[in-house]
Amino acid sequence: MSGLIAGLYEIIQVGEKEANCCRLMSVPGVGPLISTAVVAAIGTGEAFECGRDFGEWLGLVPRQYSTGGRSVLGRISKRGSKYLRTLFIQAANVILMRPHNWERFSFGTWLLNAAPRLHRNKLATALANKLARITWSILRNEKPFDASRLEVTAI
């Protein structure tokens, strides 16, 4: 048990020292465990051209079936890193447990509109995909979450 605590303490220390991890921890629901796992897995995200590619790599986007010019979206593909996908879905569930905080986030209006029409698990998966895309964007642009929003409120 003490080895587990020592490992968690080490993850927290690495998360506090690494600049990319600190920027990722500015995203709601993302803590030291998720930030260090993402940085360890993809570095600065240069392997992906866009956030959708990262979400696809995690297996968080729906599988697409196309025939005769008609496109149907199915279940999530569940390809890629199962560990990271699980962490992002858990982070999404943590955010969904606190609806009174949704308005504070830039994606809060999206959550308020999507919550009544989507099942809770689908909403969690969609939010996990959104969080994954945000983390990729943070790694690529080297700016913290809602940097533009913070600049507007500071003025």
N, C-alpha and C positions, 0 to 999 in steps of 0.2 A: 504493500500500500504506500509506503514512503517513497518507493521508486516512481510511482504514478504521480505523486504530489511534486516530486523533484522534477519530473518531466514537464508537468504543467507550468511550474515556476520558470523553467528554462524557456518554454514557448512564449510566456509572457515577457520575459526579458528580451528575447529576440524581436518580438513584435514592437516593443518600445524603442529599440535601437534602430531598426530598419526603417528608412524613410518611406518606402512604398507601403509597408505594413501600417505605419501611422496614418498615411493618407487613406488607406482602405478602411481603417477603423472609424473614419468619419461617416461611413455609410451606416444607416440604421440597421441593426441586426447583425452587423459584422464586427466580430471581436478578434482577439489575438489568435484564436484557433483557426478561424476561417482565413484571416488575412495572411498568416504564415503559410497555410496550406496552398492558397492561391499563388502566392509569390514563389513558393517552392515548385509548384507545378508548371507555371507558365512564365515566370520571370517578369518581364515588362510587357508581355502580351504581343510581342512582335510576330509571333507565329500565326496570328489571326489578323485578317484584313479588317474585320468589323466585329462589333459586339455580338451580332447574330451568329457568326462563325464560332465564337467562344461558347455561346449558349447551345449551339448544335453539338459542339465537341463534348459538352457536359451531358447531353441527352435531354435537354429541357425544352426543346422545340417539338411541335407536333410533326408526325410523319405525314408526308403529303402523297396522296394517291391522285393521279391525273389520268383522265381518259377523255378523248373527244372534246378537248378544249374545256373540260369541266374539272375543277380542282376541289378535292375533298381533304380536309385536315382530319387526321386520326389521333391516336394516342401518342404520348411522348415516346420518343425513340428509345430512351434508356441506354444509349450508347455512351461511351466515354467513361470518365472517372465517376464511379459509383460513390466514392467517398465524398468528393466535392459536391456532387449533386445532392447527396443526403444533407450535407452541411447547409447548402443554400436553401433547401426546402425547410429545414429546421429554423433557419433565420427568418424565413417568410412566415412560418407559423408563429414565431415570437411576436413579429410585428402585427399579425392578424389578431392576436389576443388582446391588443390594446387599441381599440378603435378610436378612443378619445385623443390619441396622439397622431392620427393619420394626417390631420390638417397641417401639421408642422413640416411635413415632408413635401418635396416638390412633386412627388407622385401621389400625393394624398387625394387630389380630386379624381384621379384615375381609380384609386382604390374605392372611394365613395361611390363612384358610378358602377364599378364592376362587382362590388359585393352583393347587391341584391339579385343580380342575374346569373351569377356563377356559383356552382357548388363550392363548398369550402376547400376541398382538396384541389379542384381545378384552379381556384383563385390563388392558393398557396403555390402551385406550380408556376402559374403565370407571374406571380410576384417574385419567385425565385429566379425565373428567367430574367426579369427586369433587374434584379439585384446583380445577377451575373454580368449583364451587359453594362451596368453602371460601374462595377469593379474593373472590367476590362477598360472602359473609357478612362477611369482614374489612372490606371497603370500607364496607358498610352499617352495621355495628355499631361500627366504629372501635376494635376490640380486636385485639391480635396473635393469631397462631395458638396454640391450646392455652392460652389465658389462664387458664382454670379449672384446668387441669392444673398450670400453673406456680404458682398460688396454693396449691394443695393440697400441693405438694412443699416450698413455702417455710415452711409452718407446722410 
